[in-house]
Amino acid sequence: MLTGVPAGAPPLRLRGRELAGPVVMAVVNRTPDSFYAAARYDEDGAREAVARAADEGAAIVDLGGVRAGRGPEVSVADEVARIVPLVAHVRAAHPDLLVSVDTWRAEVAAAAADEGADLVNDTWAGHDERLVAVAAQRGLGVVVSHTGGAAPRTDPFRVQYGEGLDGVLDDVVATLTAGAARAVGLGIDPASVLLDPTHDFGKNTWHSLHLLRRTEALVALGHPVLMALSRKDFVGETLGLPVDERLEGTLAATAVAAWLGARVFRAHDVAATRRVLEMVASVRGERAPAVAVRGLA
């Protein structure tokens, strides 16, 4: 785990465990059709990916069983079969890792909670209204997201948010504020309510870039901010690159968000992301260099 967070950044706590610095949430998808081919895992591959993420410094693993975008239908039973056994494995094999489940379905969240999940990553902004109640009843944290009203597994098309780019910021702030208030009202620790502006979901590239540069406005809402930037389309469109060439753009976006106070970074590339976060913390003066002998020895 990293040390050093920006002054005034909201605390981050899951299952009563305080996380002391910006942390990496490793993406582990049990999906055969993930948008990033290198992140498509069968059961054995997913277990290996979790072990690798732990070795590379991830504090959280985010386990998903359904592609976010369009694709073949995945039933609740199929989603449970893909990820719940993996939750049980991670809990047994890697007791120090926190386990997040990437789902919008309450039934999947409940089954994962039974096996020891710590966090529900609801990337579809409360589409299933029961999900946050499941998290509250089971003592899990929850990710509150923003999709502009888009239904699960749909792509944005000419979405608009008021006048100017601050229109999307206003909509995101209002949605996240309301979602966080509901979660806290149901009894979830405010430090366990993560806010995700949800880049790409219900947004075009201009929207996503604007939300990144306005990270401080999200941090000011008083909950830990999660950034899911890894290899996303807004990075690819900005640089004109396919998904397998988007690492540098992702890391640049990560550095900006970290500097502005985001706390959790959902990433395919754990080691590279961790190093960026360490460097940002050191530049800020909140982490000592690992070695500092140049000019002294």
N, C-alpha and C positions, 0 to 999 in steps of 0.2 A: 504494500500500500504506500502511496505517496504521502509526503508531508508538505504542509504549507498550503494555505488557501487565502484568497484575497480577504483583506480586512472587511468585516461586515457581511461576508457571505453567509447565507442561512445554514444552520446545522443540517447534517445528514445522518439519519438514524434509521436502521432497519432491524426489526425484532429486538429492539432495545440496545442494539450494538451501534455505537457511535463510530462513524467513518471520518477519520481525521483529515483527509485531504481530497483533492480531486481524484476520482477513481475511474478505472476502465471497466466497462461492462462488455464482456466478450460476446459476440454474436455466434450462436451455435444453432444452425437450422437443420431440423430433421425433415427437410423438404427436398424432393427430387428436382424442383423447378425454380429454386431461388434465382433472383436476377443476377447474382454473382456466382458463376459456376464453381469457383473454388470453395464456396461455402455450402455446397450441397452434400449432406452427410447421410449415410445409412447409420444404423444403430452403432456398429463398431466404430465407424469413422467419427461419429458424434462423441463417443466416449474418449477417443484419442484427442479430439479437438478440445474438449474440456480440460484434459490433463495438460495439454500444451498451453492453453490459456492460463491455467493456474501457475505453471512454471514461468510464464512470461510476465506475470504480475497483475493479472486481472483480479479484481475484488469481487466482481459479480459476473455470473454467466447468464445470458438471456437465451432461453430455450424456446424455439418457435417450431410450429408444426404446419403452418399454412403460409404460402407465399402471400405477400402483401398485395401484389398486383393481380391482374386477371390470370385465370388458369382453371384447371379442372376443379370441380367441387370437392371439398374435403368435409366429410360429415363430422359431427361432434365426436362420434365413436372413433373415427379414424384419427382425429386430432389428439384425443386422449391416448390412443395406442402409440402414437408417435412420440409424445413428449413426457407423459407421466412416468413411465418406467425410467426414463432418463433422469427425471427429477430425483427419483428414489436412488438411482446409481450415484448421482453427484452428492447427494446428502450423505451416503455411506462412504464413498471413496474420497471425498474432498470436503470434510466437515467444516473447514475454514472458509470455503467459498459461499457467498450468498447466491441464492438461486432466484432468478426472475423467470416468469413465464409470459411469453409474448402471445396474448390471446385477447379477443374481445368477447369471449363466451363465458358466461357464469359457470356453466357445468364443468368446463375445462379448468377454470380457476379453482373451483371447489375440489376437484380430483387432485390437482397439483398441490393444493394446500394440505390435503391428507397425507401426502408424501413428504412434506416439509419445505415447500416453497416459501420464499420470504417476500416476494414482490410480484405484483401483477402489472405487466406492461400493456396497458390498454391503448393500443395505437389507433383505435377507431373511435376515440372521444365519447365513450359512454353509449355506444350504439345499443348495447345490452344494458339496460338500466339496472339490472340486478347485480352486475359485476362488482361495483364498488361496495355494495352491501356485503357480498361474500368476503371481500378483502377485509372489511371492518369486523365481521363476525369471527374470522379466522385469525385476526391479528397480523395481517399482511400489510405491507406498504402498497401504494398504488401510483402508477404513472398517469397523470391527467394530460391528455393530448388535445390537439386541435386539427380538425379536418375540414372546417368550413361547411359542415353538414353532409359531407360525402359519405356514402354508404361503404361498408367494408368491401375491399377488393375492386374498387372503381378508380379510374384515372381522372384527373382534373381536366376540364375543358372550358377555356375562356372564363375562368373564375375572376370575379371582381369583388373588391372590398372598399366601397366608398371612393372618395377622391384621393389621388396620390398614394404613394406607398405607405404612408402612415395609416391608411385605411386597414391594411392587413394587420398591422401591429395592434391597432385598436380592437379589432375583432379577436385576435389571439389573446390579448390581455383580458378582455371581457369573458371569453370562453374559459380560459384557465382559472381566472378568479372564481367564477361560478362553480367550476368543477372541483376546485380545491376546497371551497367553502362547504360543498356537499359532503366531501370525504371527511373533513374535520368534524362536521356536524354529526356524522355517523360514528365518530369516535376514533378515527385514525389520527395518530400523532402527526402534527403539522410537519415535523422533520422527516416523516415517512411518506409525505405526499410530494412526489416529484413532478415538476412541470416540464412538458416537452412541447415546444412550438411546432414540432412535427414537420420538418422540412420536406418538401415535395408533395405531401399529402394535402390535396385540395389547394395547391399553390402552383404558380409558375416559378420560373427561375428568378425573376426580379423580386418576387415576394420572399423567396427563401434567402436571397442575398441580403435583403433589407432586414429580415428578422435576425440574421446573424450579426449585422453591424449594430443592432439595437438590443443585444443580449442584456445589457445593463437594465433595461426597462423590465425585463422578465425577472431578473435577479431581485429587483426592488419589490416584487410581489411577496417576498418573504418565505419562499419555499425553495428547496434545492432544485436547480435547473438541470435537466438532462438534455444533452445534444446527441441526436442520432444523425450524424453527418456522413457516415462512412460510405464512400464510393457512390453517393446518390446522384440522381440525374442532374440536379442543379450544379453540382461540381463538374459533371461531364459536359453539360451544355456551356458552362462558363469557359471551359478550357478547350472545348471541341474534342473530347477524348472518350473512348469506350470505357466500359466499367473496369476492365483489368488494367487501365492506365491512369486511374484516378487517385492513387495513393498520395502523391505530393499535394494535390489540391485539397484532399481531405485533411491532411496534416496542417496545411496553412489555415484552413477554416477552424480546425481544432485549436490551434494556438491563439487565434483571435478570440474564440469563445472562452477559452481558459483565462486569458488575460482579463476578460470582462466579467468573470465571476461564475461561469457555469461549473457545476460540480461533478457530473457523471457523463461519461463519453462512451456511447455505444459504438463498438468498433469491430471490424473484421481483423484488423492488423494490430494485435495487442501490444507487442513489444515496441513497435514504432510509435504508437499512440502514447504509451507510458513514457517513453523518452521525451517526447514533445512536452508532455505535462510536467515532467521533472525540470526540463530546461526553462519553461515559462515560470515555474515556481522559483527557480534560482534567479532568473532575471528580475523578478519582483522582489527579491531579497527575503523570500519566505522559505527557502530550502538552501542548505549549505552545499557547496560542490562536493562531489564524492571524493575528489582528490584536489588539493590546492597547494602544489609545491613549486609551480613555475615562478621563477624570480626569488624564491625563498631558500632553495637548496643549492 
